[in-house]
Amino acid sequence: MKIVALSCTQKRLPSLTDALLDAAITGVVREVSDAEIQRIRLIDHRIAMCEGEDTCLDPEVGRCTLDDDFEHVVDLAEGAQAMLLAMPVYAGNVPAVLKIFQERLKSFMNAGQRPFGNLLVGTIVHSRTMLTEPALGSLFPWYLRLRNKNVASACFTQNDHQDLTRTAALDLCVAVGRQLGMTLDGSRSPANGRTALPLVQSPARPRCGDPAASSPGACGDSARQVHPSPACSHDTVTSGST
């Protein structure tokens, strides 16, 4: 099973982003015995900015005409079923190297099979101070356009920690990888071959307007205690202000 490990840092090796990504890879390999990891570091490839000509959307052209490593990176992800994506936060948003790559993928918007699309995804975001969650949220419109499904995410803020790799961050990244791996493994296993979790439902409670709740005071007379019937929870519910 092919899984893309996409590093979106703009630093050369070694980098914190790659260390967190390596931990996530450890987790997914633990759950998927036949995992084939395809590592891609965007910064190691020559990917030019989209020039906005939109000739790639012309059915007679059908491809981006810029001459760089973009098509090679697309080919590296051929046949993948999942992706681990790790990125730092730059200026409160995704790194430029990832934004450029996202825009270049627009050339496949009219294609039946979109590269880096229809994947299960695990996402890792880290920053020095804050804004990890907004940066994570900015990825979701891209995931939706590619019909990807994010199954696990982890956000880390460095703050006073000199080295995140000496914190629980690595364990959480392993957990992201394991969650992605278990989801992949479950998607190809027969449903009757997996252990089903028991369904637990809370006892039914009468609602205002229902016959059981139509008696005077049952729907919230101020500062009055209402004792539910034996069929409901035995907790005492106090309505109104105190």
C-alpha positions in Angstrom: 0.0 0.0 0.0 1.6 3.3 -1.1 1.6 6.2 1.3 3.0 9.6 0.4 5.0 11.4 3.2 4.9 15.0 2.2 7.3 17.4 3.9 6.4 21.0 3.4 9.2 22.7 5.3 11.4 25.3 3.5 14.5 24.2 5.5 17.1 21.8 4.3 17.8 18.6 6.3 17.8 18.1 9.3 14.5 19.8 10.1 11.9 19.6 12.9 9.2 19.1 10.3 10.9 16.0 9.0 11.5 14.6 12.5 7.8 14.9 13.3 7.0 13.3 9.9 9.4 10.4 10.6 7.5 9.7 13.9 4.2 9.6 12.0 5.7 7.2 9.5 6.7 5.0 12.3 3.1 4.9 13.5 1.6 4.1 10.1 4.1 1.4 9.4 3.2 -0.2 12.7 -0.4 -0.6 11.5 0.1 -1.3 7.8 2.5 -4.2 7.3 2.8 -3.7 3.5 3.2 0.1 3.6 5.3 1.5 0.9 6.4 5.0 1.9 7.1 7.6 -0.8 8.9 10.5 0.8 8.6 13.9 -1.0 10.3 17.1 0.3 8.9 19.9 -1.8 11.8 22.2 -1.1 14.1 19.6 -2.8 12.3 20.1 -6.1 12.2 23.0 -8.6 8.6 24.0 -8.7 7.9 27.4 -10.2 5.0 29.6 -9.3 1.8 29.4 -11.3 1.7 32.2 -13.9 -2.1 32.4 -13.9 -2.4 31.9 -17.7 -4.9 29.0 -17.2 -3.8 27.4 -20.4 -3.6 24.1 -18.5 -7.4 24.2 -18.2 -7.8 24.3 -22.0 -8.9 20.8 -23.1 -6.6 21.0 -26.1 -3.6 21.6 -23.8 -4.6 19.6 -20.7 -1.4 20.1 -18.8 0.8 22.8 -17.2 3.3 24.1 -19.7 5.9 25.3 -17.2 9.2 23.4 -17.5 10.3 22.3 -14.0 10.0 19.4 -11.6 6.3 19.6 -11.0 5.3 16.6 -13.2 8.0 14.5 -11.6 6.6 15.2 -8.1 3.1 14.3 -9.4 4.5 11.1 -10.8 6.0 10.2 -7.4 2.5 10.1 -5.9 1.1 7.9 -8.6 -1.0 5.0 -7.1 -0.9 6.4 -3.5 -3.9 5.6 -1.2 -2.9 7.9 1.7 -0.8 10.8 2.6 1.0 12.1 5.7 1.5 15.8 5.5 3.8 17.8 7.9 4.3 21.5 7.7 5.5 24.5 9.8 3.5 27.7 10.1 5.0 30.6 8.2 3.4 34.1 8.7 0.3 32.5 10.2 -0.3 30.3 7.1 0.9 27.4 5.0 4.5 27.7 3.8 5.0 29.3 0.3 6.5 26.0 -1.1 3.2 24.3 -0.3 1.0 27.1 -1.5 2.9 27.1 -4.9 2.4 23.4 -5.2 -1.4 23.7 -4.4 -1.8 26.3 -7.1 0.1 24.2 -9.7 -2.2 21.2 -9.0 -5.0 23.4 -10.4 -3.9 22.2 -13.8 -5.6 18.9 -13.0 -9.0 20.3 -11.9 -10.7 19.0 -15.1 -9.0 15.6 -14.9 -10.9 12.5 -14.0 -8.1 11.4 -11.7 -6.6 14.2 -9.7 -3.0 13.7 -8.4 -2.7 13.9 -4.6 -6.5 13.3 -4.6 -9.0 10.7 -3.2 -6.6 10.1 -0.3 -6.9 9.4 3.4 -4.7 12.0 5.1 -3.0 12.5 8.4 -1.8 16.1 9.1 0.8 17.6 11.4 1.3 21.3 11.9 3.8 23.0 14.1 4.8 26.6 14.9 7.1 28.6 17.2 4.3 30.5 19.0 0.7 30.1 17.8 -1.7 30.0 14.8 -1.3 26.3 14.2 -5.1 25.7 14.1 -5.9 28.4 11.6 -3.1 27.1 9.4 -4.5 23.6 9.7 -7.9 25.0 8.8 -6.6 26.6 5.6 -5.7 23.1 4.3 -9.2 21.8 4.4 -10.6 23.6 1.3 -7.6 22.1 -0.6 -8.4 18.7 0.8 -12.1 19.1 -0.2 -11.2 20.0 -3.8 -9.0 17.0 -4.1 -11.7 14.8 -2.4 -9.3 13.9 0.4 -10.4 12.9 3.9 -8.4 14.0 6.8 -8.6 11.3 9.5 -6.2 12.6 12.1 -4.4 15.9 12.9 -1.9 17.1 15.5 -0.9 20.8 16.1 2.2 21.8 18.2 3.4 25.1 19.5 7.0 25.3 20.5 6.8 28.3 22.9 9.5 27.8 25.6 10.5 24.3 24.5 13.9 24.4 22.9 13.4 21.0 21.2 9.9 19.6 20.4 11.5 16.2 19.6 12.2 15.9 23.4 8.5 16.4 24.3 5.3 14.3 23.8 5.0 15.7 20.3 6.7 12.7 18.8 4.3 10.4 20.6 1.3 12.3 19.2 2.8 12.2 15.7 3.1 8.4 16.1 -0.6 8.4 17.1 -1.5 10.3 13.9 0.3 7.8 11.9 -1.3 4.9 13.7 -4.8 6.4 13.3 -4.2 6.8 9.5 -2.9 3.2 9.3 -5.8 1.7 11.3 -8.2 3.6 9.0 -6.5 2.3 5.9 -6.4 -1.2 7.3 -10.1 -1.0 8.2 -11.0 0.2 4.7 -9.8 -3.0 3.1 -10.9 -5.5 5.9 -14.3 -7.1 5.7 -16.7 -5.4 8.2 -17.6 -8.7 9.8 -13.9 -9.4 10.5 -13.5 -6.4 12.7 -14.6 -6.0 16.3 -17.7 -3.8 16.6 -17.8 -1.3 19.5 -20.9 -1.6 21.6 -23.6 0.9 21.0 -24.4 2.9 24.1 -27.4 5.1 24.2 -28.6 7.5 27.0 -32.1 6.8 28.4 -34.8 8.7 26.7 -35.9 12.0 28.3 -39.3 13.6 27.8 -39.2 16.9 25.9 -41.4 19.9 26.3 -44.5 19.4 24.2 -44.4 15.6 24.6 -47.3 14.0 26.5 -45.0 12.9 29.3 -43.9 16.5 29.8 -47.2 18.3 29.4 -48.0 18.4 33.1 -47.8 21.9 34.7 -44.3 22.9 35.6 -42.7 20.1 33.6 -41.3 22.6 31.0 -39.5 25.0 33.2 -41.4 27.0 35.8 -38.9 29.3 37.4 -36.9 28.0 40.3 -38.9 24.7 40.4 -37.5 21.3 40.8 -38.7 18.6 38.3 -38.3 15.0 39.2 -38.3 12.8 36.0 -40.3 9.6 35.8 -38.6 6.3 36.8 -38.0 5.6 33.1 -35.7 8.6 32.9 -32.5 9.5 34.7 -32.9 9.8 38.5 -30.9 13.0 38.6 -32.8 16.1 39.9 -33.1 18.7 37.2 -33.4 22.3 38.4 -34.9 24.7 35.9 -34.9 28.5 36.0 -32.4 30.8 37.6 -31.2 30.5 41.1 
